[in-house]
Amino acid sequence: MTINGVKMSEAVAGSMHDPEHLVLEYLNDPRPDLKDVIILQYSNMVERIARRFSGVEPLDDLVQVGYIGLLNALSKFDPEAGVRFNTYATHLVAGEIKHYLRDRAQIIRHPAWVQELRQRLNRATITLQADLGRTPTEREIADACKVSEQAVREVMATQELLRVTSLDAPIQEDDESDTDIDKLESAESSSGQVSVEDRVVLEDAMRQLRDLEREVLILFHFESLNQTEIASKLDISCNYVSHILRQSLNKLRRILNSEEEADRSLRKDYPETGQVIDLMTRAYTEGYFSGRLTEEIHRSTGSGSGVAIVTVEFTGLEAMQRFYGDSSVTDFLADAAEFLRSSVRTLDVVCRIGKTGFGIILPETTANAILVRHRLERRFEQWLVGRATAAGSLQVKLGHASSPDDGRSAKSLLEAADQSVSDCRQAA
């Protein structure tokens, strides 16, 4: 049997409804056909994560890097750890893309001999500090490494240049740490300066640190002193300076993340009226749907071109949430939004309706709305394969309506679409 160009046995094809089971089967019997099917099953997840970082590098390149993360997840996954493969793979795919972008974004590239000398100087500094009981001077480090003082000074300067990136960047390489690449998801471009709002948030977070932590951060990030100079100025060891930097940045990151989470909760309780994009699915919001539909109805009334809608409602997601957790529903709805966008015209508008539904505005469409609905029904039949859960079945219900035949307002069109709803199919 061949699905989407991938050959597989009948047994494998029959197991496609449960990707987690396929992963366990592959771990017991790592067959190439199983690997191909697993990659196919998780392709939407990889593409969705890659799209979060699109605009920095070509999307196709990010998707390919994401697949490397997926293959790494498949080779390293331990089912005994008590974590679902989907969760584990999501972290590795995102991490692989972040590391790729971080490497691509590195502007300052040093030759190998500079990197090697830097490592020698670091090792000599640690050894001398242990032997002398104090921070070694540049002269002592130069003598130990048999290089000039100027060379020591210049190499240390390049080391600090690489370190000073942002308050959110880790002091040491850490595969699991987030860097400035995470902020590329934002639609706003950086101006190179801290805004007044960000400065207030940062100053408030800094006040929550200990005096010594705050002083070390200021000396390192704002006065551009290196760790050796900070240690000498504060009469503490270099190792302690490094420890304070690492500890204080981790604490600052937790404080800022906590503030961001609180702000996100506040925005959820009191959403901004101007918000038009649903952050979870990247579809337009329900408020935008109502306003845009009203606008299209008025426009079509004047031009006589008509406008139609197709509504999509999923049921069975509560069982999925109880069985797999909240993230499974979030991932499902994000996949559904992307599926809908790829299934309609560029000028059609995909929006959220309610907690588990979508509405599609079809400008300059009247009688053809029924054809769009039928086409989506056929595509959903195949799309739902593999998305049924052990917790229960999923259902998708589609409706349609057009103006002026079914109504001349957003409310009347939604009511007409609701009356036309019938079950598309039930996932087995």
C-alpha positions in Angstrom: 0.0 0.0 0.0 1.2 3.5 -0.8 0.1 6.7 1.0 1.5 10.1 -0.1 4.2 8.3 -2.0 5.3 6.2 1.0 5.1 2.4 0.7 4.0 0.5 3.7 2.6 -2.8 4.8 -1.1 -3.2 5.6 -0.3 -3.6 9.3 1.6 -0.3 9.3 -1.2 1.4 7.4 -3.7 0.1 9.9 -1.7 1.6 12.8 -1.5 5.1 11.3 -4.3 6.3 13.6 -1.9 6.0 16.6 1.5 7.6 15.9 2.7 7.0 19.4 2.1 3.2 18.9 4.1 3.4 15.6 7.0 5.0 17.5 7.0 2.2 20.1 6.8 -0.4 17.3 9.8 1.3 15.5 11.8 1.2 18.7 11.3 -2.6 18.9 11.8 -3.1 15.2 13.5 -0.1 13.5 12.3 -0.8 9.9 12.8 1.9 7.2 9.1 1.8 6.2 8.1 2.5 9.8 10.4 5.5 10.0 9.0 6.9 6.8 5.5 6.6 8.1 6.4 8.3 11.5 8.1 11.2 9.6 4.9 11.5 7.5 2.7 11.5 10.6 4.7 14.2 12.4 5.3 16.4 9.3 2.6 18.9 10.3 4.2 19.3 13.7 7.6 20.0 12.1 6.2 22.5 9.6 4.2 24.3 12.3 7.3 24.8 14.5 9.4 25.8 11.5 6.8 28.4 10.5 7.2 30.1 13.9 10.7 31.1 12.9 10.0 31.8 9.2 11.3 35.1 7.9 14.7 34.6 9.4 15.8 31.9 7.0 13.8 30.2 4.1 11.0 28.1 5.5 12.1 25.0 3.4 15.5 25.2 5.1 14.0 25.4 8.6 11.7 22.5 7.8 14.6 20.3 6.8 16.5 21.2 10.0 13.3 20.4 11.9 13.3 16.9 10.3 16.8 16.4 11.7 15.5 17.2 15.1 12.6 14.7 14.6 15.1 12.0 13.6 17.2 12.7 16.6 14.1 12.5 18.8 13.3 9.1 17.2 16.7 7.8 17.9 17.0 9.1 21.5 13.4 8.6 22.7 13.0 6.5 25.9 9.4 5.4 26.4 10.3 4.5 30.0 10.9 8.2 30.9 7.1 8.7 31.1 7.0 11.4 28.4 4.9 11.2 25.2 7.0 11.1 22.0 5.0 14.1 20.6 6.1 16.3 23.6 9.7 15.0 23.4 10.0 15.5 19.7 8.5 19.0 19.8 11.3 20.2 22.1 14.0 18.6 20.0 12.7 19.9 16.7 12.4 23.5 18.1 15.8 23.2 19.7 17.4 22.0 16.5 16.0 25.0 14.6 17.1 27.4 17.3 20.6 26.1 17.3 20.7 26.3 13.5 19.5 30.0 13.6 21.9 30.8 16.4 24.8 29.5 14.3 23.7 31.2 11.2 23.2 34.5 13.0 26.7 34.6 14.5 28.3 37.6 12.9 31.7 37.4 14.6 33.6 34.3 13.5 37.1 33.7 14.8 39.8 31.5 13.2 40.6 28.2 14.8 43.9 29.4 16.3 42.2 32.2 18.2 39.7 29.7 19.6 42.5 27.4 20.6 44.5 30.1 22.3 41.4 31.3 24.1 41.0 27.8 25.6 44.6 27.7 26.7 44.3 31.1 28.4 41.1 30.0 30.2 42.8 26.8 31.4 45.9 28.7 32.5 43.7 31.3 34.4 41.9 28.6 36.3 45.2 26.8 37.2 47.0 30.0 38.3 44.0 31.1 40.4 44.0 27.8 42.2 47.8 28.0 42.8 48.0 31.6 43.8 44.8 31.9 45.7 43.9 35.1 43.8 43.1 36.3 40.3 46.2 36.1 38.1 47.5 39.1 36.2 47.7 39.3 32.5 51.5 39.1 32.8 51.3 35.9 34.8 48.8 34.3 32.3 51.1 35.4 29.4 54.1 33.8 31.0 52.3 30.6 31.7 51.1 30.3 28.1 54.3 31.7 26.6 52.6 34.5 24.7 52.7 38.3 24.9 50.6 40.3 27.3 49.1 42.1 24.3 47.9 38.7 22.9 46.3 37.8 26.3 44.6 41.2 26.3 43.3 40.9 22.8 42.0 37.3 23.1 40.2 38.1 26.3 38.6 41.1 24.6 37.3 38.8 21.8 36.0 36.5 24.5 34.0 39.2 26.1 32.8 40.4 22.8 31.2 37.1 22.1 29.6 37.0 25.5 27.9 40.4 25.5 24.7 39.7 23.5 21.7 40.3 25.7 20.5 39.8 29.2 18.5 36.8 28.0 21.6 35.1 26.5 23.2 32.3 28.6 26.7 32.9 30.0 27.8 29.4 28.9 26.8 27.2 26.0 23.7 25.4 27.0 21.8 23.3 24.5 18.5 23.8 26.4 18.9 27.5 26.9 16.9 30.0 25.0 18.7 33.0 23.3 17.7 36.0 21.3 16.5 33.7 18.5 13.4 33.0 20.6 12.4 36.7 20.2 12.3 36.4 16.4 8.8 35.0 16.7 7.7 38.5 17.5 6.3 40.5 14.6 8.0 43.6 15.9 11.6 44.2 14.7 14.2 45.3 17.1 15.4 48.9 17.0 18.6 48.1 19.0 17.3 50.2 21.9 15.3 49.2 25.0 11.8 50.7 25.0 10.5 52.7 28.0 8.1 49.8 28.8 10.8 47.2 28.7 13.2 49.4 30.7 10.6 49.7 33.5 10.0 46.0 33.5 13.8 45.3 33.6 14.4 47.8 36.3 11.7 46.3 38.5 13.1 42.8 37.9 16.6 44.0 38.7 15.4 45.4 42.1 14.3 41.8 43.0 18.0 40.6 42.8 20.5 40.7 45.7 22.8 43.8 45.8 25.8 41.8 44.7 24.0 40.1 41.9 22.7 43.4 40.6 26.2 45.0 40.9 27.8 42.2 38.9 25.2 42.4 36.2 25.6 46.1 35.8 29.4 45.9 35.7 29.3 43.1 33.2 26.5 44.2 30.8 26.5 48.0 31.2 30.0 48.9 32.1 31.6 46.2 29.8 34.0 44.9 32.4 35.2 41.4 31.9 35.0 38.7 34.7 38.6 39.2 35.7 38.1 43.0 36.1 34.9 42.5 38.1 36.6 40.0 40.4 39.4 42.5 41.0 37.1 45.4 41.6 34.8 43.5 44.0 37.7 41.5 45.6 36.1 38.1 44.8 37.2 35.2 42.7 36.6 34.8 38.9 34.8 31.5 39.6 32.4 33.3 42.0 31.8 36.1 39.4 30.9 33.4 36.9 28.6 31.7 39.4 26.9 35.0 40.2 26.4 35.9 36.5 24.9 32.5 35.8 22.7 32.4 38.9 21.5 36.0 38.6 20.7 35.7 34.9 18.7 32.5 35.6 16.9 34.3 38.4 16.3 37.4 36.2 14.9 35.1 33.4 12.5 33.4 35.9 11.3 36.8 37.1 10.7 38.1 33.6 9.0 34.9 32.5 6.8 35.1 35.6 5.9 38.8 34.7 5.2 37.7 31.1 3.0 34.9 32.2 1.0 37.3 34.4 0.7 39.7 31.6 -0.5 37.0 29.3 -3.1 35.9 31.8 -4.3 39.5 32.1 -4.6 39.9 28.3 -6.6 36.6 28.3 -9.0 38.0 30.9 -9.2 41.4 29.3 -8.4 41.0 25.6 -7.4 44.1 23.6 -10.1 45.1 21.2 -7.6 45.6 18.4 -6.3 42.0 18.5 -7.0 40.3 15.2 -4.8 37.2 15.3 -5.4 34.2 17.6 -2.0 33.4 19.0 -2.7 29.7 19.4 -3.7 28.9 15.8 -2.5 32.0 13.9 -6.0 32.3 12.5 -8.0 35.5 12.7 -10.0 36.0 15.9 -13.8 35.6 16.3 -14.1 39.4 16.7 -12.4 40.0 13.5 -14.6 37.4 11.8 -17.7 39.3 12.8 -16.4 42.7 11.7 -14.9 41.4 8.5 -18.0 39.5 7.5 -20.2 42.5 8.1 -17.9 44.6 6.0 -18.0 42.0 3.1 -21.8 41.8 3.3 -22.0 45.6 2.9 -19.5 45.5 0.0 -21.3 42.7 -1.8 -24.6 44.5 -1.4 -23.3 47.4 -3.4 -21.4 45.3 -6.0 -23.9 42.4 -6.3 -21.0 40.0 -6.1 -22.2 38.1 -3.0 -20.3 36.6 0.0 -20.5 33.2 1.7 -19.2 31.4 4.7 -18.3 27.9 5.7 -18.3 26.9 9.3 -16.2 24.1 10.8 -16.9 22.7 14.3 -14.9 19.9 16.0 -16.3 17.6 18.7 -14.5 15.0 20.8 -11.7 17.3 21.8 -12.6 17.2 25.4 -11.8 13.4 25.5 -8.5 14.2 23.7 -7.7 16.8 26.3 -8.4 14.4 29.2 -6.4 11.6 27.6 -3.4 13.5 26.2 -3.4 16.9 28.0 -4.1 20.5 27.0 -1.2 20.7 24.5 -2.7 18.0 22.3 -5.8 20.2 21.7 -3.7 23.2 21.0 -1.6 21.3 18.5 -4.7 19.8 16.9 -6.4 23.2 16.4 -3.2 24.7 15.1 -2.9 21.9 12.6 -6.6 22.3 11.6 -6.1 26.1 11.0 -3.1 25.4 8.8 -5.1 22.7 6.9 -7.9 25.1 6.3 -5.7 27.8 5.0 -4.1 25.4 2.6 -7.5 24.2 1.4 -9.0 27.5 0.4 -8.1 30.5 -1.8 -5.6 33.1 -0.8 -8.4 35.8 -0.6 -10.6 33.6 1.7 -10.3 34.4 5.4 -9.9 31.6 8.1 -11.1 32.7 11.5 -11.8 31.2 14.9 -15.4 30.7 16.1 -15.9 29.5 19.7 -13.4 27.3 21.4 -13.3 24.5 18.9 -14.5 25.9 15.6 -13.5 28.0 12.6 -15.4 30.2 10.2 -14.2 30.8 6.6 -15.3 34.0 4.8 -15.5 33.5 1.0 -15.6 36.9 -0.7 -17.4 37.1 -4.1 -19.0 33.7 -3.6 -22.6 32.7 -3.5 -23.9 29.3 -4.8 -20.3 28.0 -4.9 -20.2 27.9 -1.1 -21.8 24.4 -1.2 -19.0 23.2 -3.5 -16.4 24.6 -1.1 -18.0 22.8 1.7 -18.2 19.5 -0.2 -14.5 19.8 -1.2 -13.5 20.4 2.5 -15.6 17.4 3.6 -13.7 15.1 1.2 -10.4 16.5 2.3 -11.3 16.2 6.0 -12.0 12.5 5.4 -8.4 11.9 4.7 -7.0 14.5 7.1 -8.7 12.9 10.1 -7.1 9.6 9.4 -4.5 9.1 12.1 -6.0 11.8 14.3 -8.5 9.5 16.1 -7.5 8.9 19.7 -7.7 6.0 22.0 -9.7 8.4 24.3 -12.6 8.6 21.8 -13.6 9.6 18.3 -13.3 13.0 16.7 -16.1 14.6 14.7 -16.1 17.5 12.3 -19.3 19.3 11.3 -19.4 21.7 8.4 -22.1 24.2 7.5 -22.5 26.9 4.8 -24.5 30.0 4.0 -24.4 32.8 1.5 -25.6 36.4 1.3 -28.1 37.7 0.3 -30.0 34.4 -0.2 -29.5 33.2 3.4 -29.3 36.5 5.2 -28.0 40.1 5.1 -26.1 40.1 8.4 -23.3 38.2 10.1 -25.7 36.8 12.7 -28.3 35.6 10.1 -25.6 33.9 8.0 -24.2 32.1 11.1 -27.7 30.9 12.0 -28.3 29.7 8.4 -24.9 27.9 8.4 -25.8 26.2 11.7 -29.0 24.9 10.3 -27.2 23.4 7.3 -24.7 21.5 9.6 -24.4 17.8 9.2 -21.7 15.4 10.3 -18.9 15.1 7.8 -17.6 11.9 9.2 -16.7 10.2 12.4 -13.1 9.0 12.8 -13.0 5.4 13.5 
